[in-house]
Amino acid sequence: MLVRMKKIIVLIAVFILAVAAYSEAIAQEKIAGQPVTVNPAMSKGPENAPVTIHEFSSYQ
């Protein structure tokens, strides 16, 4: 039962972080007035990799 609760807590935390990252991307898009794009220079590894990590940051 305890392991199941830990899994649920982790899933909720991941969901909250994903929503926060998405909200930040949308906010940046509205500020810049241009859509968020990803070009090949912004990525490493094969395109069909089993895991993809997107990092959004702001230095303002």
C-alpha positions as CSV (number, residue, x, y, z in Angstrom):
1,M,0.0,0.0,0.0
2,L,2.8,2.4,0.9
3,V,4.6,1.7,-2.4
4,R,1.4,2.5,-4.3
5,M,1.0,5.8,-2.5
6,K,4.6,6.8,-3.3
7,K,3.9,6.0,-7.0
8,I,0.8,8.2,-6.9
9,I,2.7,11.0,-5.3
10,V,5.5,10.8,-7.9
11,L,2.9,10.8,-10.7
12,I,1.2,13.9,-9.3
13,A,4.5,15.7,-8.9
14,V,5.5,14.9,-12.5
15,F,2.1,16.1,-13.7
16,I,2.5,19.4,-11.7
17,L,6.0,19.9,-13.1
18,A,4.8,19.2,-16.7
19,V,1.9,21.7,-16.3
20,A,4.4,24.3,-15.0
21,A,6.8,23.8,-17.9
22,Y,4.0,24.0,-20.4
23,S,2.6,27.2,-18.7
24,E,6.1,28.7,-18.9
25,A,6.4,27.9,-22.6
26,I,3.0,29.4,-23.3
27,A,4.0,32.5,-21.3
28,Q,7.2,32.9,-23.3
29,E,5.3,32.5,-26.5
30,K,3.0,35.3,-25.6
31,I,5.8,37.5,-24.5
32,A,7.9,37.0,-27.6
33,G,4.9,36.9,-30.0
34,Q,6.4,33.9,-31.8
35,P,5.6,30.2,-31.5
36,V,8.0,28.0,-29.5
37,T,10.2,26.1,-31.9
38,V,12.8,23.3,-31.6
39,N,15.4,23.0,-34.3
40,P,18.0,20.2,-34.7
41,A,20.7,22.3,-33.1
42,M,18.7,22.2,-29.8
43,S,18.7,18.5,-29.5
44,K,21.1,15.6,-29.0
45,G,20.8,11.9,-29.9
46,P,18.5,10.1,-32.4
47,E,15.1,11.5,-33.1
48,N,13.4,8.2,-32.4
49,A,15.0,7.8,-28.9
50,P,12.8,6.2,-26.3
51,V,13.1,9.2,-24.0
52,T,12.9,12.9,-25.0
53,I,13.7,15.6,-22.5
54,H,12.6,19.2,-23.2
55,E,14.2,22.0,-21.2
56,F,12.6,25.4,-21.0
57,S,14.4,28.2,-19.2
58,S,14.3,31.9,-18.9
59,Y,17.2,34.2,-17.9
60,Q,15.2,37.3,-17.4
